[in-house]
Amino acid sequence: QSALTQPPSASGSPGQSVTISCTGTSSDVGGYNYVSWYQHHPGKAPRLIIYEVSKRPSGVPDRFSGSKSGNTASLAVSGLQADDEADYYCTSYGGSNDVIFGGGTKLTVL
Amino acid sequence: QVQLVQSGVEVKKPGASVKVSCKASGYTFSSYGISWVRQAPGQGLEWMGWISGSSGNTKYALNLQGRVTMTTDTSTSTGYMELRSLTSDDTAVYFCARRSLFSLDYWGQGTVVTVSS
């Protein structure tokens, strides 16, 4: 299976909102409600911020939200803060007990 | 609290094998699987596969099948990932993570594996 498609970069000023897309196919993103998003600060462990398309784990601020339409999932970050600057990865269940990662998006807070 | 603590830095020669451990605590080990993910320098995250914490059933990424083996020791709540026939392309940070359905909700700190002659 091919990696999910994410834009390589995104940016926004503090306080603004930004949306990151994650495009797959009907065999992964479009076929299952098992899209997750991870925040990864370089040198640290990745952090789960969204699971099952739109659910937030305990402790994740509601500034982070997820959605899906067809074969494309999206992560929205509102009220951008300096600490939101990180790499963001989407994943989807791809059937046959596989997980597919997106290529990652580097979010810059200007 | 849930914690996953990985083994330390590894330096290997091409052709060798490496085995990374991941000791879990703070939850019932057999109730969750362990997944392994790696990140090569300058690259994105790559899913390597996972193993059930109860049955030991595994699923490996296609590109690693034949070279990777994931195991668990339920007596010590530890997962292991062994990668054989190493090349420089295997130089990466290797992460273990707890699998919760189809997401990875807790992660280890990462293990640096360097393959160099």
Interface residues (C-beta under 8 A of the other chain):
Chain A: A3 Y32 Y34 S36 Y38 H40 A45 P46 R47 L48 Y51 E52 P57 D87 Y89 T91 Y93 S96 N97 D98 V99 I100 F101 G102 G103 G104
Chain B: S35 V37 G44 L45 E46 W47 W50 K59 A61 F95 A97 S100 L101 F102 S103 L104 D105 Y106 W107 G108 Q109 G110
